[in-house]
Amino acid sequence: MDISLFSKAFTSTYIFLSKEGGTILLDCGDGALREMLRKDIAPPSAVIISHDHPDHTGGLLSLLAYLKIGHIYPAVYAPEGSASVKMTERFFLRRYGKPFFRFSYLKAERTMRIKGGCIRTHRADHAGFEYGMNALCYEIRFQKKSIFYSGDTAYFNGLCGYARNKDIAIIEATFKDPGAEMPVHMTEKQARAVGKNAKKCILIHKGR
C-alpha cells in the first residue's frame, strides 16, 4: 500500500492510502488537493474525517470542487455535528441545487461499507465534546489491508485494542516531551505504546 501524507500539529493533516484498485483519504487539511495533483495520486473514492478542526478539514471544499469538474464524486464520512463539513455540503446544494457528493455523519460504534472495504467508528477522546464537537477514530479495512487511524485523541486504554494486529496503525503523537502533554493529545511515548500493537506504526501530528 502506498501512503502519501502531510501531518503537522495545528497546521494540516491529510493521508492518502492507495493500492491498485483505489484510494481513500484520511482527513483533508489544507494542501490535500495540491498533494494529489503533485504526486499524481488517484482521486479518492472516500474521504474520512476524524473531527471538525480546520487543520483536518481546511482542504475539503477545494478538493471536492476540483473533483466535481471531472465528475468524480467520493463519499464523505465525518462525525455527526461536523459544522464545517456540513457547510461544504450546503455550498454544493446552494450553488448547484444538489450536493453531488454523499455526505454521511457518523456516530461511534458504527460500521459502514466503503468502496474496497469498510470502516468501523470509535469515539476518540479529543477536545470539544463539551462544546458539541465529536471526534472519531477508525478501524479500516481497505484493499485487503487493515488500518487503524487514531485521528486526534488523548490516550485511553481502548486504543491498543483497536490497533492490535492491524497491518498499519497511524497514530497521533503531538508532544515529544511528556511534561508538555495535554488531556486531548498524546505524547510520542503514548503513541508508540499504541502503535506497537500493529505490524507497522506511523506517527503523525507531531508538533511540540
C-alpha positions in Angstrom: 0.0 0.0 0.0 1.3 3.5 -0.9 0.9 6.2 1.7 1.3 9.8 1.0 0.8 12.2 3.8 1.5 15.5 5.5 0.7 16.0 9.1 1.9 18.7 11.5 0.1 19.5 14.7 -2.2 22.5 14.5 -1.3 23.1 10.8 -2.7 20.4 8.4 -3.2 16.7 8.2 -4.1 14.6 5.2 -3.2 10.9 4.5 -3.7 9.3 1.1 -3.8 5.5 1.2 -3.5 4.0 -2.3 -3.4 0.5 -3.7 -4.1 -0.9 -7.1 -7.9 -0.6 -7.2 -8.4 2.6 -5.3 -7.5 5.4 -3.0 -9.0 6.7 0.3 -8.2 9.9 2.1 -8.0 10.2 5.8 -8.7 13.8 6.9 -8.4 16.7 4.4 -6.4 19.5 5.7 -5.1 22.4 3.6 -2.8 21.1 0.8 -4.6 17.8 0.1 -5.5 18.7 -3.5 -2.0 20.0 -4.2 -0.5 16.7 -2.9 -2.9 14.7 -5.0 -2.0 16.6 -8.2 1.7 16.9 -7.5 2.1 13.2 -6.9 -0.4 12.0 -9.4 -2.4 10.2 -6.8 -5.7 8.6 -8.0 -8.7 10.5 -6.7 -10.1 9.1 -3.5 -13.3 7.1 -3.5 -13.9 8.0 0.1 -12.8 11.0 2.3 -12.9 10.1 6.0 -12.8 12.9 8.5 -11.8 12.3 12.1 -13.0 15.6 13.6 -14.1 19.1 12.7 -11.0 21.1 13.4 -9.8 23.3 10.5 -6.4 21.6 10.2 -8.2 18.4 9.4 -11.0 19.8 7.1 -9.5 23.0 5.6 -8.8 21.5 2.2 -12.2 19.7 1.7 -14.1 22.3 -0.3 -11.3 22.8 -2.8 -10.7 19.1 -3.2 -14.4 18.3 -3.8 -14.8 21.3 -6.2 -11.9 20.1 -8.3 -13.2 16.5 -8.4 -16.6 17.7 -9.4 -15.2 19.2 -12.6 -14.1 15.7 -13.5 -17.4 14.2 -12.5 -15.7 12.3 -9.6 -17.8 12.1 -6.5 -16.2 10.5 -3.5 -18.3 9.6 -0.4 -17.6 11.8 2.6 -17.7 10.5 6.1 -17.5 12.7 9.2 -18.5 12.7 12.8 -22.1 13.9 13.5 -22.1 17.6 14.3 -19.2 18.4 11.9 -20.2 22.0 11.2 -17.5 22.8 8.5 -18.2 19.6 6.6 -21.9 20.5 6.7 -21.1 23.9 5.3 -19.3 22.3 2.4 -22.3 20.1 1.7 -24.5 23.2 1.8 -22.2 25.0 -0.6 -22.8 22.5 -3.3 -26.5 22.3 -2.6 -27.0 26.1 -2.7 -24.6 26.7 -5.6 -25.8 23.8 -7.9 -29.1 22.8 -6.4 -27.9 19.3 -5.3 -25.0 18.2 -3.1 -23.4 15.8 -5.8 -21.4 14.1 -3.1 -22.8 11.7 -0.5 -22.2 13.0 3.0 -22.6 10.7 5.9 -22.4 11.9 9.5 -21.4 9.1 11.9 -21.8 8.1 15.5 -19.3 5.9 17.3 -19.5 2.1 17.1 -20.9 2.1 13.6 -19.7 0.0 10.6 -20.0 1.4 7.1 -19.1 -0.2 3.8 -16.9 1.8 1.5 -15.6 1.0 -1.9 -12.9 -1.6 -1.5 -13.7 -2.3 2.2 -15.4 -1.0 5.3 -14.8 1.4 8.3 -15.7 0.9 11.9 -16.0 4.1 14.1 -15.0 4.6 17.7 -15.2 7.6 19.9 -11.9 9.5 20.3 -11.0 11.4 23.4 -10.4 14.8 21.9 -11.2 18.4 22.7 -14.7 19.8 22.2 -17.2 17.3 23.5 -18.5 19.9 25.9 -18.8 22.3 23.0 -20.7 19.9 20.8 -17.8 18.7 18.6 -17.4 15.0 18.2 -14.2 13.1 17.2 -13.8 9.6 15.9 -11.0 7.1 15.4 -11.4 4.4 12.8 -10.7 0.8 12.1 -10.5 0.5 8.4 -10.4 -2.5 6.0 -9.3 -1.4 2.6 -8.0 -3.4 -0.4 -7.3 -6.4 1.9 -5.3 -4.3 4.4 -6.3 -3.5 7.9 -5.6 0.0 9.2 -6.2 1.9 12.5 -6.3 5.7 12.4 -6.4 7.4 15.7 -7.3 10.9 14.5 -6.6 13.4 17.3 -7.1 11.9 20.7 -5.7 11.7 24.2 -4.5 8.3 25.3 -7.1 5.8 26.6 -7.0 2.0 27.1 -9.2 1.1 24.1 -6.7 2.4 21.6 -4.3 -0.5 22.0 -7.2 -2.9 21.2 -8.2 -1.0 18.1 -4.6 -1.1 16.8 -4.0 -4.8 17.7 -2.8 -6.9 14.8 -3.6 -4.2 12.2 -1.3 -4.1 9.2 -0.8 -0.3 9.7 -1.5 1.9 12.7 -1.4 5.7 12.0 -1.2 7.4 15.4 -1.1 11.0 16.5 2.0 11.9 18.6 1.6 15.6 19.2 4.0 16.1 22.1 7.6 14.9 22.3 8.1 16.0 25.9 5.9 14.0 28.4 5.7 17.1 30.5 4.0 19.1 27.7 1.1 16.7 27.4 -2.5 17.9 27.1 -5.6 15.9 28.0 -6.6 16.0 24.3 -3.5 14.7 22.6 -0.9 12.0 23.0 2.9 12.1 23.6 5.2 10.1 21.4 5.7 7.6 24.2 1.9 7.0 24.5 1.6 6.8 20.7 4.3 4.2 20.5 2.6 2.2 23.2 -0.5 2.1 20.9 1.4 1.6 17.7 3.4 -1.4 18.9 0.3 -3.5 18.8 0.2 -3.2 15.0 2.5 -4.7 12.4 3.6 -1.3 11.3 3.3 2.1 13.0 3.4 5.6 11.6 3.5 8.5 14.0 1.8 11.7 12.8 0.6 15.1 14.0 3.9 15.9 15.7 4.3 19.5 16.7 5.6 20.3 20.2 
